Amino acid sequence: MAKLLAKAKLNSKKTFSGLDPCLPHERWLSVHSSDTSPAMAAALMSELGLNNETGYWFVVQPVHLHVARDHLVLTDYRKLELDVAQSRVLFDAALPLFEELNHRLLFGNEHYWFMQANSWTDLRTSTPDAACGHNIDAWLPTGASARDWRRLQNEVQMLWHQHPLNDTREQTYQPRINGLWLWGGCTMGESTWGLDAMASHLIHPAIPIDLGSDKRAIQLLDTLISPALAGDWSSWMQSMSTIDQQTLAPALSALENGTLDVLNVILSDSTRMSQWTLRPSSLRKFWAKPSLSRLAS
C-alpha cells in the first residue's frame, strides 16, 4: 500500500457527517445521497432467491444491543455466532407478531430477514455498520411510522427476552439476540449495479464482483471493519497484512508487468473517502518513496 499510494494520483477527497445513515463506501457503491440507508432490500432478496415479490420491503436483521450505563449500543452482527437453525427459531417465534399487523416477514438467511410494509415508506433508516458501536438513539428509524415500528420491536424484544434459545446462548457465552435492526427500505425492482454488487458481497464476501465482459472487476475489502469496531488492533493489523499481501501486492505486480491497465483505489473510514488512480506509467515516479504519509494530508 505504501508504494501504491506514494505513486498514485489523488483524484478526490470527501468528508461526511459522523451521523450519516450509511458509511462512505456504502454511499459510493450505491450512488446514494439521500437521508436514509441505501435501498438494499430488493437486491438482497434477489441474491437470496426471493425474486417473485411485490410491494415495499425492508431488511430486518436480528442483532445484539449492548446495555451501557444510560443507552443501548448496537454490536457487530458478524460476531453473533448465529447459525441458520437458531435464526429460524427466533424468526418463527417473532412471525405471529408481524402477521398481526399484516406485515409479511420472509426468512433469507441467518442474518437477513425481510418485512413487507407498504404503508411505512416514510421511514428513514441507517445501515447497521453506520450505527454499530454507537448509542443507537441517533440512528433509529424516524418518520411518521417510527412509533409503530418501535412498538413492534419492543414486542419482539419482550418475547425473545424469555426465549429458551437466548438462555442457552447466554450459558454458552454467546450474546443474546435481543433486538432487530431495520434498514434498506425500497420497492421491489428498485435496484442498480451498485446495490446488486453490495448485496452479492454481503452474501458472498469472498467472491470478487465482476463488472462485465471487458475484464473489469471490483473487490470490496471490508475485513477491517469488525476488528476496528471491537478495538482489536492486533487482528486489524493481521487483516491489513493479509490485504497487503493477497490483494495489493498482486495488483502492484500486475501494474508492473502490464497485465493491469489501471488500478483505482478507494479508501474510506466512517467519515472520509479518498479516490486514487494508478497506471503502469505511475510506477516510473522513481522519486516517490514508499510512504503512507499522504493518507494524513
Secondary structure, 3 states (H helix, E strand, C coil): CHHHHHHCEEEEEEECCCCCCCCHHHHHHCCCCCCCCCCCHHHHHHHCCCCCCCCEEEEEEEECEEECCCCEEECCHHHCCCCHHHHHHHHHHHHHHHHHCCCCEEECCCCCEEEECCCCCCCECCCHHHHCCCEHHHHCCECCCHHHHHHHHHHHHHHHHCCHHHHHHHHCCCCCCCEEEEEEEEECCCCCHHHHHHHHHHHCCCCCEECCCCCCEECCCCCCHHHHHHCCHHHHHHHHHHHHHHHHHHHHHHHHHCCCCCEEEEEECCCEEEEEEECHHHHHCCCCCCCCHHHCC
